[in-house]
């Protein structure tokens, strides 16, 4: 029986607010590995810290990368969606092996302050994407 790669990659997001006002966002894992030949991967994001939420749109965005902007569009053909205040997701068809920087954005419920962090998605490639449905 062939091995079926994991199609859901889970990222846990924690926010640490220091007394001096500095905010640190921690994504675990910091680098999401989408295994080679995984088709139709879903990367889910769970925000664990009370007092913060994901914005309604663009909670997860790919960082502009001139060298592989076309690859980014091929691998991530849809914008992320915010499922709830504490859940967001991003579709990855994993067409090409490459590393993609992305931004996770959170909003402080009390102040409205927006903070973000830039982790990495490491695609293994080999996914055929939407054309094999």
N, C-alpha and C positions, 0 to 999 in steps of 0.2 A: 504494500500500500504506500503510495507516495506521500511525502510530508506536505501538509498544507501550512504555508506560512501564516503567522498571526496577521490578521487584517485590521486589528485595532491596536493602536499605540496610545498608551495612557500617559498623560503628563499631569503632575500635581503642581499647582501653583500656590506658593505661600508668600505673604507680604510681611515684612518686618519693618516696623516704624520705630526709629530711634527717638529718644527724647529731644534731640536737637532738630527734629523735623526731617531728617534724611530717611528716605524710603528705599528698601532693598527688596527686589522681587526675586524669588528663587524658584526655578523650574526644575523639577525632578522627573525624569532625567534632563540634564542640561542639553544633551545631544540626543535627539530622537533617532533611532536607527530603524529604517524601514528596509527589511531584508530583501535581498535580490529575489526577483520573480514574484514578489507580492503584488497582486492586482487589487485595485480598488481599496486602498488602505484608508482608514479613518483615524485621524489623530484627534483624541479627545483631551480637553483641558478642564480640570476640576480645581476651582478656587477654594482653598481651605480656610482662608482668614476672614473672620467676621468683620464687618465694617467696611468691606470692599466688595466691588462687583465688577463684572465685565461690562464694557459699554455695549449698547444695543447693536451697533454695527462696528465692524473693523476691530474686534477684540484681538484677532490674530491676523497679521498682515505680513506678506513677504517683503523683505527689504529689497530696495532697488539694487540690482547687481548688473552693471553694464555688460559684463563678460557672459552672463548666462540668463539674460532677461527673457529670451525666447524659450529657453529650457524651463524657466520658472513657470511661464504661462502654460506650457505643455504638461507639466507635472501637477500644477495646481490650477485647474481651469475655472474654479469657482471661488468666490469670496468665502471667508469663514462665516459661520453663523453662530449667533449667541442663542443658546437653547434656553438658558435661564440666567439669573444673576451670577450663578456660580458654575455654569457649564457652557463651554464653547467647543466647536469642532471645526476641523479643516479636512477636506477631501484631498487625497494624494494618489494619483494614478501611477506614480513610481515608474515613469517611462524611461528615465535616464539616470545613470549613476552619477551623482553630484551632491555637493553639500549646499544647502540653501539656508541663508540667514533669514530669520523672521522675527517679528516683534509681538510680544504679548503685552497688552495694555489693560490696566485696571484703573478703577475710579474709586476714590475715597467717598463713601456715602455721606459723610458729614460735611466735608469741605468742598467736594466736587473736584479736588485735585486729581489730575491724571498723571500716572506714572507708567513706565514701561521698561522692558528688558529685551535683549536681543540674543536668544539662544540659536541653535542650529538643528536643521533636519538633515540627516545623512541618508539620502536615497541610495539603495543598492541597485536600482534599475531593473529592467526586464519586465516591468508591468506593461500590459498592453492597453490599459486605460479604458475609456468609455466605448471604444469601437468593438469590444468583444462581448458586449452585453447580450 
